[in-house]
């Protein structure tokens, strides 16, 4: 299948997943609407004090909980996602929680489009470009992604990523053996019977992902002209969304059985 067909299949999947996720306990929209923060400790610790009063572009924002959490912290936010259903949900939530957003943050904006077409829809530049958790494998062209980020940043602005470590995606369900390639140039097709947020949901749609190594990710940013400020690997994850993890402390998950593998990678790159 050609890339546009894979994109449309993924769009259909994320439309369906949005229907599932907005009702799931994983996302807990009721708690969010009541004021709960959807951001995790890693990104709060690393950039949480740097967003107030600044413009922030959130790539692959899903239905906007993290985007709106940044708005609550005073950022002027624009969220972008492939799924029209997700963007419609984000827009509704933005209206519902508008009283919780400080005046200096303005009105959150959400845009539904293919990420690679973003500059046709959003032509301004931002102080911060942000993306997080489960985003990189949905991208088939990291070089174009890097150029998009560079084109979206103002001089002196920065890109921030926190993501599941690419190493995790090679592991089988037992966490001990290799089941998938670490990096591969072709699309990997799987059938999604449920969702990472609700395994029992009736979804029944294909998904297409691309595995990228850590070096591929960093090189895409450097080749686009960004400067790498730092890169960190973390051996705990705030999410229990892999079959081979166990809780090491409340809200902290590691690979089960004492095998200390990196769970997350975070980085900051400046324009």
DRENPA-3360 file (N, C-alpha, C; in nm, 2 decimals, always signed):
BEGIN
1 = XXXXXXXX = +0.08/-0.12/+0.00/+0.00/+0.00/+0.00/+0.09/+0.13/+0.00 ~ +0.04/+0.23/-0.07/+0.12/+0.36/-0.07/+0.09/+0.43/+0.06 ~ +0.18/+0.53/+0.09/+0.17/+0.60/+0.21/+0.04/+0.67/+0.23 ~ -0.03/+0.73/+0.13/-0.16/+0.79/+0.16/-0.26/+0.69/+0.21 ~ -0.26/+0.57/+0.16/-0.35/+0.47/+0.20/-0.33/+0.43/+0.34 ~ -0.20/+0.42/+0.38/-0.16/+0.39/+0.52/-0.21/+0.50/+0.61 ~ -0.19/+0.62/+0.57/-0.23/+0.74/+0.65/-0.38/+0.74/+0.67 ~ -0.46/+0.71/+0.57/-0.60/+0.70/+0.58/-0.64/+0.59/+0.68;
9 = XXXXXXXX = -0.58/+0.48/+0.67/-0.61/+0.37/+0.76/-0.58/+0.41/+0.91 ~ -0.46/+0.48/+0.93/-0.43/+0.53/+1.06/-0.53/+0.63/+1.11 ~ -0.57/+0.72/+1.02/-0.67/+0.82/+1.06/-0.80/+0.76/+1.11 ~ -0.85/+0.65/+1.03/-0.97/+0.58/+1.07/-0.95/+0.52/+1.21 ~ -0.83/+0.46/+1.23/-0.80/+0.40/+1.36/-0.81/+0.50/+1.47 ~ -0.74/+0.62/+1.46/-0.74/+0.72/+1.56/-0.88/+0.78/+1.58 ~ -0.96/+0.79/+1.48/-1.10/+0.84/+1.50/-1.17/+0.74/+1.59 ~ -1.16/+0.61/+1.56/-1.22/+0.51/+1.64/-1.17/+0.51/+1.78;
17 = XXXXXXXX = -1.03/+0.52/+1.80/-0.97/+0.52/+1.93/-1.02/+0.64/+2.01 ~ -1.04/+0.75/+1.95/-1.08/+0.87/+2.02/-1.22/+0.84/+2.09 ~ -1.31/+0.77/+2.01/-1.44/+0.74/+2.07/-1.42/+0.65/+2.20 ~ -1.32/+0.56/+2.19/-1.30/+0.47/+2.30/-1.23/+0.55/+2.41 ~ -1.13/+0.63/+2.38/-1.04/+0.69/+2.48/-1.12/+0.80/+2.56 ~ -1.21/+0.87/+2.50/-1.27/+0.98/+2.57/-1.37/+0.92/+2.68 ~ -1.40/+0.79/+2.67/-1.48/+0.72/+2.77/-1.40/+0.64/+2.87 ~ -1.27/+0.63/+2.85/-1.19/+0.53/+2.92/-1.14/+0.59/+3.06;
25 = XXXXXXXX = -1.11/+0.49/+3.15/-1.05/+0.53/+3.28/-0.91/+0.57/+3.26 ~ -0.84/+0.53/+3.15/-0.70/+0.56/+3.13/-0.69/+0.71/+3.11 ~ -0.78/+0.78/+3.04/-0.77/+0.92/+3.02/-0.85/+1.00/+3.12 ~ -0.96/+0.94/+3.18/-1.04/+0.99/+3.29/-1.07/+1.14/+3.26 ~ -1.15/+1.16/+3.16/-1.19/+1.29/+3.11/-1.27/+1.37/+3.22 ~ -1.35/+1.30/+3.30/-1.42/+1.37/+3.41/-1.33/+1.43/+3.51 ~ -1.22/+1.36/+3.55/-1.13/+1.41/+3.64/-1.05/+1.53/+3.58 ~ -1.02/+1.52/+3.45/-0.95/+1.63/+3.38/-1.04/+1.75/+3.38;
33 = XXXXXXXX = -1.16/+1.73/+3.34/-1.25/+1.85/+3.33/-1.27/+1.92/+3.47 ~ -1.26/+1.84/+3.58/-1.27/+1.89/+3.71/-1.14/+1.96/+3.76 ~ -1.03/+1.95/+3.68/-0.91/+2.02/+3.71/-0.79/+1.94/+3.72 ~ -0.80/+1.81/+3.70/-0.68/+1.72/+3.71/-0.58/+1.75/+3.60 ~ -0.46/+1.74/+3.62/-0.35/+1.77/+3.53/-0.32/+1.64/+3.46 ~ -0.32/+1.64/+3.32/-0.28/+1.51/+3.25/-0.13/+1.50/+3.22 ~ -0.05/+1.60/+3.25/+0.09/+1.59/+3.23/+0.16/+1.50/+3.33 ~ +0.27/+1.44/+3.29/+0.34/+1.35/+3.37/+0.46/+1.42/+3.44;
41 = XXXXXXXX = +0.52/+1.36/+3.54/+0.63/+1.42/+3.62/+0.75/+1.46/+3.53 ~ +0.78/+1.37/+3.43/+0.90/+1.40/+3.35/+0.89/+1.53/+3.28 ~ +0.79/+1.55/+3.20/+0.78/+1.68/+3.13/+0.76/+1.80/+3.22 ~ +0.69/+1.78/+3.33/+0.67/+1.89/+3.43/+0.80/+1.93/+3.48 ~ +0.88/+1.83/+3.52/+1.02/+1.86/+3.58/+1.11/+1.93/+3.48 ~ +1.10/+1.88/+3.36/+1.20/+1.93/+3.26/+1.17/+2.06/+3.19 ~ +1.04/+2.08/+3.17/+1.00/+2.21/+3.10/+0.88/+2.28/+3.16 ~ +0.83/+2.23/+3.27/+0.70/+2.28/+3.32/+0.71/+2.43/+3.36;
49 = XXXXXXXX = +0.83/+2.47/+3.40/+0.85/+2.61/+3.45/+0.88/+2.71/+3.33 ~ +0.88/+2.66/+3.21/+0.93/+2.74/+3.10/+0.82/+2.77/+3.00 ~ +0.69/+2.74/+3.03/+0.59/+2.75/+2.92/+0.50/+2.88/+2.94 ~ +0.49/+2.93/+3.06/+0.39/+3.04/+3.09/+0.43/+3.16/+3.00 ~ +0.33/+3.21/+2.94/+0.35/+3.33/+2.86/+0.41/+3.31/+2.72 ~ +0.43/+3.18/+2.69/+0.50/+3.15/+2.56/+0.40/+3.07/+2.47 ~ +0.43/+3.08/+2.34/+0.35/+3.00/+2.24/+0.40/+2.86/+2.23 ~ +0.31/+2.77/+2.23/+0.34/+2.62/+2.23/+0.26/+2.55/+2.12;
57 = XXXXXXXX = +0.33/+2.48/+2.03/+0.27/+2.40/+1.93/+0.28/+2.25/+1.97 ~ +0.17/+2.19/+1.99/+0.17/+2.05/+2.03/+0.14/+1.96/+1.91 ~ +0.24/+1.88/+1.86/+0.22/+1.79/+1.75/+0.17/+1.66/+1.80 ~ +0.08/+1.60/+1.72/+0.01/+1.47/+1.75/-0.05/+1.48/+1.89 ~ -0.14/+1.57/+1.91/-0.20/+1.60/+2.04/-0.31/+1.51/+2.08 ~ -0.35/+1.42/+2.00/-0.47/+1.33/+2.02/-0.59/+1.43/+2.06 ~ -0.66/+1.40/+2.16/-0.78/+1.49/+2.19/-0.75/+1.60/+2.29 ~ -0.63/+1.63/+2.30/-0.59/+1.76/+2.36/-0.58/+1.78/+2.51;
65 = XXXXXXXX = -0.58/+1.67/+2.59/-0.57/+1.68/+2.73/-0.43/+1.75/+2.77 ~ -0.32/+1.70/+2.72/-0.19/+1.76/+2.75/-0.19/+1.90/+2.70 ~ -0.24/+1.93/+2.58/-0.24/+2.06/+2.52/-0.31/+2.16/+2.62 ~ -0.42/+2.12/+2.67/-0.50/+2.20/+2.75/-0.44/+2.21/+2.89 ~ -0.36/+2.11/+2.93/-0.29/+2.12/+3.06/-0.18/+2.22/+3.05 ~ -0.12/+2.23/+2.93/-0.02/+2.34/+2.91/-0.09/+2.48/+2.91 ~ -0.20/+2.48/+2.85/-0.28/+2.61/+2.86/-0.31/+2.65/+3.00 ~ -0.35/+2.56/+3.08/-0.38/+2.59/+3.22/-0.25/+2.65/+3.29;
73 = XXXXXXXX = -0.14/+2.61/+3.24/-0.01/+2.66/+3.30/+0.03/+2.79/+3.23 ~ -0.05/+2.85/+3.15/-0.02/+2.98/+3.09/+0.03/+2.98/+2.95 ~ +0.05/+2.87/+2.88/+0.10/+2.87/+2.75/-0.01/+2.90/+2.65 ~ +0.02/+2.97/+2.54/-0.07/+2.99/+2.43/-0.06/+2.88/+2.33 ~ -0.16/+2.79/+2.33/-0.14/+2.66/+2.27/-0.21/+2.64/+2.14 ~ -0.14/+2.57/+2.05/-0.20/+2.52/+1.93/-0.18/+2.37/+1.92 ~ -0.28/+2.29/+1.91/-0.27/+2.14/+1.91/-0.30/+2.09/+1.77 ~ -0.23/+2.00/+1.72/-0.24/+1.94/+1.58/-0.26/+1.79/+1.59;
81 = XXXXXXXX = -0.35/+1.73/+1.52/-0.36/+1.59/+1.52/-0.43/+1.54/+1.38 ~ -0.39/+1.42/+1.35/-0.44/+1.36/+1.22/-0.59/+1.33/+1.23 ~ -0.65/+1.31/+1.34/-0.79/+1.26/+1.36/-0.89/+1.38/+1.37 ~ -0.98/+1.40/+1.28/-1.08/+1.50/+1.30/-1.17/+1.48/+1.42 ~ -1.19/+1.35/+1.45/-1.27/+1.32/+1.57/-1.20/+1.37/+1.70 ~ -1.07/+1.35/+1.70/-0.99/+1.39/+1.82/-0.99/+1.54/+1.83 ~ -0.98/+1.61/+1.72/-0.98/+1.76/+1.72/-1.11/+1.81/+1.76 ~ -1.22/+1.75/+1.72/-1.35/+1.79/+1.76/-1.37/+1.78/+1.91;
89 = XXXXXXXX = -1.32/+1.67/+1.96/-1.33/+1.64/+2.11/-1.24/+1.75/+2.18 ~ -1.12/+1.77/+2.13/-1.04/+1.87/+2.20/-1.10/+2.01/+2.20 ~ -1.16/+2.05/+2.09/-1.23/+2.18/+2.08/-1.35/+2.19/+2.18 ~ -1.42/+2.08/+2.20/-1.53/+2.08/+2.30/-1.48/+2.09/+2.44 ~ -1.37/+2.01/+2.47/-1.31/+2.02/+2.60/-1.26/+2.16/+2.63 ~ -1.20/+2.22/+2.53/-1.14/+2.36/+2.55/-1.25/+2.46/+2.59 ~ -1.37/+2.44/+2.52/-1.48/+2.53/+2.56/-1.53/+2.50/+2.70 ~ -1.53/+2.37/+2.74/-1.58/+2.33/+2.87/-1.49/+2.38/+2.98;
97 = XXXXXXXX = -1.36/+2.38/+2.96/-1.27/+2.42/+3.07/-1.21/+2.56/+3.05 ~ -1.27/+2.64/+2.97/-1.23/+2.78/+2.94/-1.21/+2.86/+3.07 ~ -1.30/+2.85/+3.17/-1.27/+2.92/+3.29/-1.15/+2.89/+3.37 ~ -1.09/+2.77/+3.34/-0.97/+2.72/+3.41/-0.84/+2.77/+3.34 ~ -0.85/+2.84/+3.23/-0.74/+2.88/+3.15/-0.71/+3.03/+3.18 ~ -0.59/+3.06/+3.22/-0.56/+3.21/+3.26/-0.58/+3.29/+3.13 ~ -0.62/+3.42/+3.15/-0.64/+3.51/+3.04/-0.52/+3.52/+2.95 ~ -0.40/+3.52/+3.00/-0.28/+3.54/+2.92/-0.26/+3.43/+2.82;
105 = XXXXXXXX = -0.32/+3.31/+2.85/-0.30/+3.20/+2.76/-0.39/+3.21/+2.63 ~ -0.49/+3.30/+2.64/-0.58/+3.31/+2.52/-0.67/+3.19/+2.50 ~ -0.72/+3.18/+2.38/-0.81/+3.07/+2.35/-0.73/+2.96/+2.28 ~ -0.73/+2.83/+2.33/-0.66/+2.72/+2.27/-0.71/+2.70/+2.12 ~ -0.62/+2.67/+2.04/-0.65/+2.64/+1.90/-0.62/+2.49/+1.86 ~ -0.70/+2.43/+1.79/-0.68/+2.29/+1.75/-0.70/+2.28/+1.60 ~ -0.61/+2.20/+1.53/-0.61/+2.19/+1.39/-0.60/+2.04/+1.35 ~ -0.70/+2.00/+1.26/-0.69/+1.86/+1.21/-0.63/+1.86/+1.08;
113 = XXXXXXXX = -0.51/+1.79/+1.07/-0.44/+1.78/+0.94/-0.34/+1.67/+0.95 ~ -0.29/+1.62/+0.83/-0.17/+1.54/+0.83/-0.06/+1.62/+0.87 ~ +0.02/+1.57/+0.96/+0.13/+1.64/+1.02/+0.23/+1.70/+0.91 ~ +0.25/+1.63/+0.81/+0.34/+1.68/+0.71/+0.29/+1.79/+0.62 ~ +0.15/+1.82/+0.64/+0.09/+1.93/+0.57/+0.07/+2.05/+0.66 ~ +0.13/+2.04/+0.78/+0.10/+2.14/+0.88/+0.12/+2.28/+0.84 ~ +0.23/+2.31/+0.77/+0.26/+2.45/+0.73/+0.16/+2.51/+0.63 ~ +0.08/+2.42/+0.57/-0.03/+2.48/+0.49/-0.14/+2.53/+0.57;
121 = XXXXXXXX = -0.15/+2.49/+0.70/-0.26/+2.52/+0.79/-0.22/+2.62/+0.90 ~ -0.09/+2.61/+0.94/-0.04/+2.69/+1.05/+0.10/+2.75/+1.00 ~ +0.10/+2.88/+0.97/+0.22/+2.93/+0.91/+0.31/+3.01/+1.01 ~ +0.26/+3.03/+1.13/+0.34/+3.11/+1.22/+0.45/+3.02/+1.29 ~ +0.54/+3.09/+1.37/+0.64/+3.02/+1.44/+0.61/+3.03/+1.59 ~ +0.67/+2.93/+1.67/+0.63/+2.92/+1.81/+0.76/+2.92/+1.89 ~ +0.74/+2.95/+2.02/+0.85/+2.95/+2.12/+0.89/+2.81/+2.15 ~ +0.79/+2.72/+2.15/+0.81/+2.58/+2.19/+0.73/+2.49/+2.10;
129 = XXXXXXXX = +0.79/+2.38/+2.05/+0.72/+2.27/+1.99/+0.73/+2.15/+2.08 ~ +0.62/+2.09/+2.11/+0.61/+1.98/+2.21/+0.55/+1.86/+2.15 ~ +0.60/+1.74/+2.18/+0.53/+1.61/+2.15/+0.57/+1.51/+2.25 ~ +0.48/+1.41/+2.27/+0.51/+1.31/+2.38/+0.44/+1.18/+2.36 ~ +0.50/+1.08/+2.42/+0.44/+0.94/+2.44/+0.37/+0.88/+2.33 ~ +0.43/+0.79/+2.26/+0.37/+0.71/+2.16/+0.35/+0.78/+2.03 ~ +0.44/+0.87/+1.99/+0.42/+0.95/+1.87/+0.51/+0.92/+1.75 ~ +0.63/+0.88/+1.78/+0.73/+0.87/+1.68/+0.70/+0.76/+1.58;
137 = XXXXXXXX = +0.65/+0.64/+1.63/+0.63/+0.53/+1.54/+0.52/+0.55/+1.44 ~ +0.44/+0.65/+1.45/+0.34/+0.68/+1.36/+0.39/+0.77/+1.24 ~ +0.52/+0.80/+1.24/+0.58/+0.89/+1.14/+0.66/+0.81/+1.04 ~ +0.63/+0.82/+0.91/+0.71/+0.74/+0.82/+0.83/+0.81/+0.76 ~ +0.84/+0.95/+0.79/+0.95/+1.02/+0.73/+1.01/+1.12/+0.84 ~ +1.11/+1.07/+0.91/+1.16/+1.15/+1.02/+1.24/+1.27/+0.97 ~ +1.30/+1.27/+0.85/+1.37/+1.38/+0.80/+1.27/+1.50/+0.78 ~ +1.16/+1.47/+0.72/+1.05/+1.57/+0.70/+1.00/+1.62/+0.83;
145 = XXXXXXXX = +0.99/+1.53/+0.93/+0.94/+1.57/+1.06/+1.04/+1.67/+1.12 ~ +1.17/+1.64/+1.11/+1.27/+1.73/+1.17/+1.26/+1.87/+1.10 ~ +1.24/+1.87/+0.97/+1.24/+2.00/+0.90/+1.11/+2.08/+0.94 ~ +1.00/+2.01/+0.96/+0.88/+2.07/+1.00/+0.90/+2.14/+1.14 ~ +0.96/+2.07/+1.23/+0.99/+2.13/+1.36/+1.07/+2.25/+1.35 ~ +1.18/+2.24/+1.28/+1.27/+2.36/+1.26/+1.19/+2.48/+1.20 ~ +1.11/+2.45/+1.10/+1.03/+2.56/+1.03/+0.93/+2.62/+1.13 ~ +0.89/+2.54/+1.23/+0.78/+2.59/+1.32/+0.84/+2.66/+1.44;
153 = XXXXXXXX = +0.97/+2.67/+1.46/+1.03/+2.74/+1.58/+1.08/+2.88/+1.55 ~ +1.05/+2.97/+1.64/+1.11/+3.10/+1.63/+1.26/+3.09/+1.67 ~ +1.35/+3.18/+1.62/+1.49/+3.18/+1.67/+1.49/+3.19/+1.82 ~ +1.57/+3.10/+1.88/+1.58/+3.09/+2.02/+1.47/+3.00/+2.09 ~ +1.38/+2.95/+2.01/+1.28/+2.86/+2.06/+1.34/+2.72/+2.07 ~ +1.26/+2.63/+2.13/+1.31/+2.49/+2.15/+1.20/+2.39/+2.12 ~ +1.25/+2.27/+2.08/+1.17/+2.15/+2.07/+1.19/+2.06/+2.19 ~ +1.08/+2.01/+2.24/+1.09/+1.91/+2.35/+1.01/+1.78/+2.32;
161 = XXXXXXXX = +1.08/+1.67/+2.34/+1.02/+1.54/+2.32/+1.04/+1.46/+2.44 ~ +0.93/+1.39/+2.49/+0.94/+1.28/+2.58/+0.87/+1.16/+2.52 ~ +0.93/+1.04/+2.51/+0.88/+0.93/+2.43/+0.92/+0.80/+2.49 ~ +0.84/+0.70/+2.46/+0.89/+0.56/+2.50/+1.02/+0.53/+2.42 ~ +1.11/+0.47/+2.50/+1.24/+0.44/+2.44/+1.22/+0.34/+2.32 ~ +1.29/+0.37/+2.21/+1.27/+0.28/+2.09/+1.30/+0.13/+2.12 ~ +1.39/+0.11/+2.22/+1.42/-0.03/+2.26/+1.30/-0.11/+2.30 ~ +1.20/-0.05/+2.36/+1.09/-0.12/+2.41/+1.01/-0.19/+2.30;
169 = XXXXXXXX = +1.01/-0.12/+2.18/+0.93/-0.17/+2.07/+0.98/-0.30/+2.01 ~ +1.10/-0.34/+2.04/+1.15/-0.47/+1.99/+1.11/-0.59/+2.07 ~ +1.07/-0.56/+2.20/+1.05/-0.67/+2.29/+0.92/-0.75/+2.27 ~ +0.92/-0.88/+2.29/+0.80/-0.96/+2.29/+0.73/-0.93/+2.42 ~ +0.61/-0.99/+2.44/+0.53/-0.97/+2.56/+0.60/-1.01/+2.68 ~ +0.69/-1.11/+2.68/+0.76/-1.15/+2.80/+0.87/-1.05/+2.84 ~ +0.91/-0.96/+2.76/+1.01/-0.86/+2.79/+1.15/-0.92/+2.79 ~ +1.16/-1.04/+2.74/+1.29/-1.11/+2.75/+1.35/-1.14/+2.61;
177 = XXXXXXXX = +1.26/-1.14/+2.51/+1.31/-1.18/+2.38/+1.27/-1.07/+2.28 ~ +1.34/-1.08/+2.16/+1.31/-0.98/+2.06/+1.21/-1.03/+1.96 ~ +1.11/-0.94/+1.93/+1.00/-0.98/+1.84/+0.99/-0.90/+1.72 ~ +1.05/-0.78/+1.73/+1.03/-0.68/+1.62/+1.17/-0.61/+1.59 ~ +1.18/-0.56/+1.47/+1.31/-0.49/+1.44/+1.33/-0.36/+1.51 ~ +1.45/-0.33/+1.55/+1.47/-0.21/+1.62/+1.45/-0.09/+1.53 ~ +1.49/-0.10/+1.41/+1.47/+0.01/+1.31/+1.44/-0.06/+1.18 ~ +1.35/+0.00/+1.10/+1.31/-0.07/+0.98/+1.25/+0.04/+0.88;
185 = XXXXXXXX = +1.28/+0.03/+0.76/+1.24/+0.13/+0.66/+1.10/+0.11/+0.62 ~ +1.03/+0.00/+0.64/+0.90/-0.03/+0.59/+0.79/-0.02/+0.70 ~ +0.67/-0.01/+0.66/+0.56/-0.01/+0.75/+0.53/-0.14/+0.82 ~ +0.50/-0.15/+0.94/+0.47/-0.27/+1.01/+0.32/-0.27/+1.04 ~ +0.25/-0.37/+0.98/+0.11/-0.37/+1.00/+0.07/-0.46/+1.11 ~ -0.02/-0.41/+1.20/-0.08/-0.50/+1.30/-0.23/-0.47/+1.30 ~ -0.30/-0.56/+1.37/-0.45/-0.55/+1.38/-0.48/-0.52/+1.52 ~ -0.55/-0.41/+1.54/-0.59/-0.35/+1.67/-0.73/-0.40/+1.71;
193 = XXXXXXXX = -0.73/-0.51/+1.79/-0.86/-0.55/+1.84/-0.92/-0.46/+1.94 ~ -0.83/-0.40/+2.02/-0.87/-0.30/+2.12/-0.79/-0.18/+2.12 ~ -0.75/-0.13/+2.23/-0.67/-0.01/+2.24/-0.57/-0.02/+2.36 ~ -0.46/+0.06/+2.35/-0.37/+0.07/+2.47/-0.44/+0.12/+2.59 ~ -0.55/+0.19/+2.57/-0.62/+0.25/+2.68/-0.74/+0.16/+2.73 ~ -0.78/+0.07/+2.65/-0.89/-0.02/+2.68/-0.88/-0.15/+2.59 ~ -0.82/-0.25/+2.65/-0.79/-0.37/+2.57/-0.92/-0.44/+2.53 ~ -1.03/-0.42/+2.60/-1.16/-0.48/+2.57/-1.24/-0.41/+2.47;
201 = XXXXXXXX = -1.20/-0.29/+2.43/-1.28/-0.22/+2.33/-1.29/-0.29/+2.20 ~ -1.40/-0.28/+2.13/-1.42/-0.34/+2.00/-1.38/-0.24/+1.89 ~ -1.26/-0.26/+1.84/-1.20/-0.17/+1.74/-1.19/-0.24/+1.61 ~ -1.11/-0.34/+1.60/-1.10/-0.43/+1.48/-1.05/-0.35/+1.35 ~ -0.94/-0.27/+1.37/-0.89/-0.20/+1.25/-0.74/-0.22/+1.24 ~ -0.69/-0.20/+1.12/-0.54/-0.22/+1.11/-0.47/-0.09/+1.15 ~ -0.34/-0.10/+1.19/-0.26/+0.01/+1.21/-0.13/-0.01/+1.14 ~ -0.06/+0.10/+1.11/+0.07/+0.10/+1.04/+0.17/+0.19/+1.11;
209 = XXXXXXXX = +0.28/+0.13/+1.15/+0.38/+0.21/+1.22/+0.52/+0.18/+1.16 ~ +0.61/+0.27/+1.20/+0.75/+0.26/+1.15/+0.84/+0.27/+1.27 ~ +0.93/+0.17/+1.28/+1.03/+0.17/+1.39/+1.15/+0.26/+1.35 ~ +1.18/+0.35/+1.44/+1.30/+0.44/+1.42/+1.39/+0.42/+1.54 ~ +1.52/+0.41/+1.52/+1.62/+0.41/+1.62/+1.64/+0.55/+1.68 ~ +1.70/+0.55/+1.80/+1.73/+0.67/+1.87/+1.82/+0.76/+1.79 ~ +1.92/+0.70/+1.72/+2.01/+0.78/+1.63/+1.93/+0.84/+1.52 ~ +1.83/+0.77/+1.46/+1.75/+0.83/+1.35/+1.68/+0.95/+1.40;
217 = XXXXXXXX = +1.63/+0.95/+1.52/+1.55/+1.06/+1.57/+1.64/+1.18/+1.59 ~ +1.75/+1.16/+1.65/+1.84/+1.27/+1.68/+1.90/+1.33/+1.55 ~ +1.93/+1.24/+1.46/+1.99/+1.29/+1.33/+1.89/+1.37/+1.25 ~ +1.76/+1.33/+1.26/+1.66/+1.41/+1.18/+1.66/+1.55/+1.24 ~ +1.67/+1.57/+1.37/+1.67/+1.71/+1.42/+1.80/+1.78/+1.39 ~ +1.91/+1.72/+1.40/+2.04/+1.79/+1.37/+2.05/+1.82/+1.22 ~ +2.00/+1.73/+1.13/+2.00/+1.76/+0.99/+1.91/+1.88/+0.95 ~ +1.81/+1.90/+1.03/+1.72/+2.01/+1.01/+1.77/+2.15/+1.06;
225 = XXXXXXXX = +1.89/+2.14/+1.13/+1.95/+2.26/+1.17/+1.93/+2.30/+1.32 ~ +1.87/+2.21/+1.39/+1.85/+2.23/+1.54/+1.98/+2.19/+1.61 ~ +1.99/+2.25/+1.73/+2.11/+2.21/+1.82/+2.06/+2.13/+1.94 ~ +2.12/+2.01/+1.96/+2.07/+1.93/+2.07/+2.13/+1.98/+2.20 ~ +2.04/+2.02/+2.29/+2.08/+2.08/+2.42/+2.11/+1.96/+2.52 ~ +2.02/+1.86/+2.52/+2.05/+1.75/+2.60/+1.96/+1.63/+2.56 ~ +2.00/+1.51/+2.60/+1.92/+1.39/+2.58/+1.93/+1.30/+2.70 ~ +1.82/+1.26/+2.75/+1.82/+1.18/+2.88/+1.74/+1.05/+2.86;
233 = XXXXXXXX = +1.79/+0.94/+2.91/+1.72/+0.81/+2.92/+1.67/+0.79/+3.06 ~ +1.55/+0.74/+3.07/+1.48/+0.72/+3.20/+1.44/+0.57/+3.21 ~ +1.47/+0.52/+3.33/+1.44/+0.37/+3.35/+1.31/+0.34/+3.41 ~ +1.22/+0.45/+3.42/+1.09/+0.43/+3.47/+0.99/+0.50/+3.37 ~ +0.87/+0.45/+3.36/+0.76/+0.51/+3.28/+0.65/+0.55/+3.37 ~ +0.57/+0.65/+3.34/+0.45/+0.68/+3.42/+0.33/+0.60/+3.37 ~ +0.35/+0.53/+3.26/+0.24/+0.46/+3.20/+0.26/+0.31/+3.20 ~ +0.16/+0.23/+3.24/+0.16/+0.09/+3.24/+0.09/+0.04/+3.11;
241 = XXXXXXXX = +0.16/+0.06/+3.00/+0.09/+0.02/+2.87/+0.17/-0.08/+2.79 ~ +0.26/-0.15/+2.86/+0.33/-0.26/+2.79/+0.31/-0.39/+2.88 ~ +0.30/-0.50/+2.81/+0.26/-0.63/+2.88/+0.37/-0.68/+2.97 ~ +0.49/-0.62/+2.96/+0.61/-0.68/+3.03/+0.65/-0.58/+3.14 ~ +0.57/-0.49/+3.19/+0.61/-0.40/+3.29/+0.55/-0.44/+3.43 ~ +0.61/-0.38/+3.53/+0.55/-0.40/+3.67/+0.57/-0.26/+3.74 ~ +0.49/-0.24/+3.84/+0.50/-0.11/+3.92/+0.61/-0.12/+4.02 ~ +0.70/-0.03/+4.01/+0.82/-0.03/+4.11/+0.79/+0.06/+4.22;
249 = XXXXXXXX = +0.70/+0.16/+4.20/+0.65/+0.26/+4.30/+0.52/+0.31/+4.25 ~ +0.44/+0.38/+4.33/+0.31/+0.43/+4.28/+0.33/+0.51/+4.16 ~ +0.27/+0.47/+4.04/+0.28/+0.55/+3.92/+0.41/+0.54/+3.85 ~ +0.49/+0.44/+3.88/+0.62/+0.42/+3.81/+0.63/+0.28/+3.77 ~ +0.66/+0.26/+3.64/+0.67/+0.12/+3.59/+0.80/+0.10/+3.52 ~ +0.85/-0.03/+3.54/+0.98/-0.07/+3.49/+0.95/-0.21/+3.42 ~ +1.05/-0.25/+3.34/+1.05/-0.38/+3.29/+1.05/-0.49/+3.40 ~ +0.96/-0.58/+3.40/+0.95/-0.68/+3.50/+1.07/-0.77/+3.52;
257 = XXXXXXXX = +1.09/-0.82/+3.64/+1.19/-0.92/+3.66/+1.33/-0.86/+3.69 ~ +1.33/-0.73/+3.72/+1.46/-0.67/+3.76/+1.55/-0.63/+3.65 ~ +1.50/-0.65/+3.52/+1.59/-0.61/+3.41/+1.57/-0.46/+3.39 ~ +1.68/-0.38/+3.42/+1.68/-0.24/+3.41/+1.71/-0.19/+3.27 ~ +1.60/-0.17/+3.20/+1.61/-0.12/+3.06/+1.56/+0.02/+3.06 ~ +1.60/+0.11/+2.96/+1.54/+0.24/+2.95/+1.40/+0.23/+2.91 ~ +1.31/+0.31/+2.98/+1.17/+0.31/+2.94/+1.13/+0.43/+2.86 ~ +1.20/+0.54/+2.89/+1.17/+0.67/+2.82/+1.30/+0.73/+2.77;
265 = XXXXXXX = +1.28/+0.82/+2.67/+1.39/+0.91/+2.63/+1.32/+1.05/+2.62 ~ +1.40/+1.15/+2.67/+1.35/+1.29/+2.66/+1.47/+1.37/+2.60 ~ +1.44/+1.47/+2.53/+1.54/+1.56/+2.47/+1.49/+1.70/+2.45 ~ +1.58/+1.79/+2.44/+1.55/+1.93/+2.41/+1.65/+1.97/+2.30 ~ +1.59/+2.03/+2.19/+1.68/+2.08/+2.08/+1.63/+2.22/+2.05 ~ +1.73/+2.31/+2.03/+1.70/+2.45/+2.02/+1.72/+2.50/+1.87 ~ +1.64/+2.60/+1.83/+1.66/+2.66/+1.70/+1.77/+2.76/+1.70;
% end
